[in-house]
Amino acid sequence: MAVWNLGSINADMVYAVPRLPVAGETVAATGLARYLGGKGANMSVAAARAAAHVRHIGAVGADGRWAVERLLEYGVDTRHIDTVDAPTGHAIVAVDAHGENQIIILPGANRAIPGDLIARALTEASPGDILLTQNETNGQAEAAALARRMGLSVVHAAAPFDADAVRALLPLTDLLVLNAVEAGQLRAASGQGPTDLGLRDVIVTRGADGATWWHDGTATEFAARKVTPVDTTGAGDTFTGYVVAGLDRGLPIAQAIAQAMIAASIMVTRPGTADVIPDLRDVQAVMGV
């Protein structure tokens, strides 16, 4: 089986700051580092490190070959990443002393993925594979419709929240993953909560407060592992990548979520994004496997 991830690829410029700035405030950074990032890249790396066969569908600019090479080093199949006439996506990330963050994103090439590239890539998929999408690329609804016709399962991570994108994806989605803020934004935009969406499976993550999985309207709670966070950037992406990898490997969804909770708890103790996502052996060591 395989995970097909139509996902963003970014250069994450991460600034360490003593506190997150408020509107109109200038705060001096105490450090700067560049990491591979983007929700799509993060999820691809997480799924690959969780032992899934991951094929990334995406685009970079001429300045982004380093990111493709990095994905390949981390075990991601990069044959369906195109180089387009747009700058590689990038994010400006401010991380405070408590590990909380603010993020500004330039989509760039992530919004210029050729439609024929998506179609060509998915013709290689097999029934039972998984298509994973987020809201940082173009072509999501078209890809999901094609995937469903081909017998793939569709997982949609509704981040960053976009009401129109979520509405377009819901009829084509098997599993929806969103955080508590996004769940609130969805309710504000549509009046619908997790049990009102007509989906069999919905997961809402709440950071240090754990996560809730709704299956056919029944909620199951998962507690978060207690850690001291250093950087929360990418924790949700790590969680989603691990869940999808677990499902691809045939795990029951509850077991996939439990592993993903541990992976995210390890992730927040490390500064950085895709480059520091934990391996499955790290997760299993915490679990005592």
Helices and strands as residue ranges (DSSP letters): E 3-6, E 10-16, E 31-37, H 39-49, E 54-60, G 62-64, H 65-73, E 77-83, E 89-95, E 101-106, G 108-111, H 115-122, E 130-133, H 140-149, E 153-157, H 163-169, G 170-172, E 175-179, H 180-190, G 194-196, E 201-205, G 207-209, E 211-215, E 218-222, H 235-248, H 253-267, G 274-276, H 280-287
